[in-house]
């Protein structure tokens, strides 16, 4: 027979593990190889211009024309938090998205356009 205290312990442990998995920052899940990636289009003015078009078409609706977001669910893309991320972090996040927080995955966007978007975001920071 299973003792009630053992059942409670298992439930508590399972809850703690589930809560930890849910509350972990999506930035902490980025693989090292992705974190270390650099933007192959960095410093290219034409990539920045193309990225501005990608931003207008895919991002502006949520993050506003000035990329400041709404201060709540749609964060500013000019924040220190975004500036502190590597280009690889941003590219990984664009591919993965975070639907729980309203961010779609842009994995269907061609890789070059994701890098152009990151070049643009770096240019406005």
One Martini backbone bead per residue (centre of mass of N, CA, C, O) as a GRO file, in nm:
protein
  125
    1UNK     BB    1   0.098   0.036   0.021
    2UNK     BB    2   0.050   0.372  -0.024
    3UNK     BB    3   0.154   0.644   0.115
    4UNK     BB    4   0.035   0.960   0.144
    5UNK     BB    5   0.312   1.109   0.166
    6UNK     BB    6   0.422   0.999  -0.104
    7UNK     BB    7   0.210   1.120  -0.288
    8UNK     BB    8   0.259   1.414  -0.211
    9UNK     BB    9   0.554   1.420  -0.297
   10UNK     BB   10   0.505   1.357  -0.598
   11UNK     BB   11   0.324   1.597  -0.655
   12UNK     BB   12   0.521   1.818  -0.569
   13UNK     BB   13   0.749   1.743  -0.766
   14UNK     BB   14   0.589   1.764  -1.030
   15UNK     BB   15   0.507   2.060  -0.993
   16UNK     BB   16   0.790   2.182  -0.976
   17UNK     BB   17   0.885   2.086  -1.253
   18UNK     BB   18   0.663   2.218  -1.419
   19UNK     BB   19   0.712   2.509  -1.326
   20UNK     BB   20   1.009   2.528  -1.417
   21UNK     BB   21   0.952   2.483  -1.720
   22UNK     BB   22   0.759   2.729  -1.755
   23UNK     BB   23   0.951   2.964  -1.614
   24UNK     BB   24   1.156   2.941  -1.812
   25UNK     BB   25   1.346   3.100  -2.011
   26UNK     BB   26   1.381   3.114  -2.349
   27UNK     BB   27   1.684   3.206  -2.339
   28UNK     BB   28   1.789   2.941  -2.183
   29UNK     BB   29   1.726   2.739  -2.447
   30UNK     BB   30   1.963   2.816  -2.608
   31UNK     BB   31   2.180   2.699  -2.801
   32UNK     BB   32   2.512   2.737  -2.827
   33UNK     BB   33   2.533   2.737  -3.140
   34UNK     BB   34   2.329   2.972  -3.172
   35UNK     BB   35   2.454   3.188  -2.988
   36UNK     BB   36   2.734   3.194  -3.168
   37UNK     BB   37   2.604   3.324  -3.393
   38UNK     BB   38   2.644   3.519  -3.681
   39UNK     BB   39   2.583   3.777  -3.893
   40UNK     BB   40   2.637   3.768  -4.237
   41UNK     BB   41   2.494   4.082  -4.273
   42UNK     BB   42   2.666   4.252  -4.118
   43UNK     BB   43   2.710   4.589  -4.225
   44UNK     BB   44   2.481   4.588  -4.452
   45UNK     BB   45   2.286   4.821  -4.593
   46UNK     BB   46   2.100   4.632  -4.767
   47UNK     BB   47   2.006   4.460  -4.524
   48UNK     BB   48   1.871   4.685  -4.366
   49UNK     BB   49   1.664   4.765  -4.582
   50UNK     BB   50   1.535   4.484  -4.605
   51UNK     BB   51   1.462   4.461  -4.299
   52UNK     BB   52   1.258   4.694  -4.298
   53UNK     BB   53   1.055   4.546  -4.477
   54UNK     BB   54   1.012   4.302  -4.297
   55UNK     BB   55   0.912   4.459  -4.056
   56UNK     BB   56   0.664   4.590  -4.186
   57UNK     BB   57   0.527   4.313  -4.270
   58UNK     BB   58   0.574   4.135  -3.974
   59UNK     BB   59   0.610   4.347  -3.701
   60UNK     BB   60   0.461   4.626  -3.678
   61UNK     BB   61   0.178   4.544  -3.579
   62UNK     BB   62   0.299   4.481  -3.282
   63UNK     BB   63   0.578   4.680  -3.248
   64UNK     BB   64   0.559   4.905  -3.419
   65UNK     BB   65   0.721   5.141  -3.610
   66UNK     BB   66   0.941   5.198  -3.359
   67UNK     BB   67   0.977   4.922  -3.182
   68UNK     BB   68   0.825   4.972  -2.882
   69UNK     BB   69   0.561   4.872  -2.855
   70UNK     BB   70   0.328   4.841  -2.558
   71UNK     BB   71   0.468   4.741  -2.271
   72UNK     BB   72   0.377   4.436  -2.276
   73UNK     BB   73   0.326   4.185  -2.486
   74UNK     BB   74   0.474   4.401  -2.679
   75UNK     BB   75   0.785   4.449  -2.708
   76UNK     BB   76   1.064   4.610  -2.718
   77UNK     BB   77   1.333   4.623  -2.970
   78UNK     BB   78   1.515   4.855  -2.792
   79UNK     BB   79   1.607   4.707  -2.561
   80UNK     BB   80   1.841   4.583  -2.353
   81UNK     BB   81   1.759   4.289  -2.378
   82UNK     BB   82   1.800   4.281  -2.687
   83UNK     BB   83   2.089   4.401  -2.707
   84UNK     BB   84   2.218   4.153  -2.529
   85UNK     BB   85   2.178   3.979  -2.761
   86UNK     BB   86   2.247   3.771  -2.989
   87UNK     BB   87   2.204   3.703  -3.311
   88UNK     BB   88   2.149   3.401  -3.261
   89UNK     BB   89   1.922   3.440  -3.059
   90UNK     BB   90   1.729   3.588  -3.251
   91UNK     BB   91   1.713   3.373  -3.472
   92UNK     BB   92   1.604   3.150  -3.293
   93UNK     BB   93   1.345   3.301  -3.202
   94UNK     BB   94   1.223   3.337  -3.481
   95UNK     BB   95   1.195   3.028  -3.530
   96UNK     BB   96   1.031   2.954  -3.260
   97UNK     BB   97   0.903   3.137  -3.077
   98UNK     BB   98   0.604   3.242  -2.848
   99UNK     BB   99   0.285   3.169  -2.816
  100UNK     BB  100   0.226   3.230  -2.514
  101UNK     BB  101   0.328   3.549  -2.598
  102UNK     BB  102   0.251   3.601  -2.925
  103UNK     BB  103   0.496   3.464  -3.081
  104UNK     BB  104   0.570   3.376  -3.376
  105UNK     BB  105   0.690   3.178  -3.611
  106UNK     BB  106   0.966   3.243  -3.866
  107UNK     BB  107   1.060   2.975  -4.027
  108UNK     BB  108   0.933   3.050  -4.318
  109UNK     BB  109   1.138   3.248  -4.329
  110UNK     BB  110   1.397   3.324  -4.477
  111UNK     BB  111   1.705   3.338  -4.354
  112UNK     BB  112   1.791   3.606  -4.484
  113UNK     BB  113   1.551   3.768  -4.363
  114UNK     BB  114   1.627   3.728  -4.068
  115UNK     BB  115   1.903   3.870  -4.091
  116UNK     BB  116   1.793   4.138  -4.192
  117UNK     BB  117   1.622   4.200  -3.946
  118UNK     BB  118   1.860   4.207  -3.748
  119UNK     BB  119   2.011   4.435  -3.885
  120UNK     BB  120   1.789   4.638  -3.839
  121UNK     BB  121   1.766   4.623  -3.531
  122UNK     BB  122   2.060   4.716  -3.485
  123UNK     BB  123   2.022   5.001  -3.629
  124UNK     BB  124   1.792   5.103  -3.398
  125UNK     BB  125   1.971   5.083  -3.124
   0.00000   0.00000   0.00000
